Amino acid sequence: MNGQLRAISELDRVLHEPGRLMIAALLSGVKECDFLFLLRETEMNKGNLSSHLARLEEAGYVEIEKTYRGKVPMTLLRLTRKGRRAFEEYRESILAAF
Amino acid sequence: MKNRIRESIEELSKNVQRAIREGRTDELLQTLKEQEQNRKKKLGKFQKLQMAVWRPMLHEGMDGAAELAWATMFLGFALGAYTVVLLKPFLWRWLALLPIVCGVFGPCYVRKAIKEHITWPRTGYVARLGERKSSPKWRGAGLLYVLGIGIVFTVTQIREMRHQHAMGRSPIVQSAITEIPMNQAAYAMRDLVVVSSAMLYLGMSAGKIRKQPWRVLLLALMVSGPFGIDSMASGGFIERMPPLMLFSGLVWLLSGGTTLYLYLRDTKPPAPATE
């Protein structure tokens, strides 16, 4: 098979979905952020965002921490080392493919 | 090992020759154009992905907190200097230290207060990647930078004063703190403050100037204003620095205040049950 085509077929399917890719791209640029930040930046609804985050957490790419700031509940999100590596590999693969 | 570039060129050449033989040149050109457009579209998508990675950095300065922090520092020092003069005849002149202390420690608290009470509840909490990595290193570099400037300034002042004493122009006993003449070193120090402030402002405005063109005006004001003030002011370095600090502080305050106003105008707080 052509190398370029092979690079496309080897893309990470968890990250390749646009919503999850958007989340991973945003998280890759920060140390951590909260649910509200992602909600505003991605312009998804809460249900969609939660399900994508659950999928990313299941793959071991995102770490979700439920905490409080004062009395207000806060969900902290960060990319794991595995997630950061997967995102970098995805970027490299997509560059190689195009 | 097969040469992929050579193979693809040969394949392309064969396709072109076949198309010419069969009289399908228009069709071939159309296909090539479509392929090029698709490639550009895909690369465009990739560039958007790159932008998403950098997007949280824009979030950092969208509320004007950093600008207001710098305003606090400049205004604290300026007010401290003015208060020293005002309270000089009084026993409780030590109170002049309060604005200076605010100028030193205030910026961190101002930034933190704006982030905690306005920005995070409104548009969400973000911690930058660099916060973890480079804090001690950059803090150390900043401290060394300030110390370096202070040492160079002091040494040049002492040399200048010795030189003037040797020329019989002024007595060396005058205090370096209460009376520093406006010599070359003092002018260099003033220019350094102005240029550092302008560079910092330019750095903070990067990526925002297209949406907020008024920043260019403030930058020009920040650079030209101090020289205008200085041409009108009289006295030594200590007399000339407070109005310069006050002016820079007011420009930072204007910029930070406007940014905060625009942020509050353009964003809405989330509905009570966000999560």
Interface residues (C-beta under 8 A of the other chain):
Chain A: G3 L21 M22 A25 L26 S28 G29 V30 K31 E32 C33 D34 F35 L36 F37 L38 L39 R40 E41 K46 R69 V72 P73 M74 T75 L76 R91 I94 L95 F98
Chain B: R4 R39 K42 L43 F46 L49 A52 V53 W54 R55 P56 M57 H59 W120 P121 T123 G124 Y125 V126 A127 R128 L129 E131 R132 P270 T274 E275
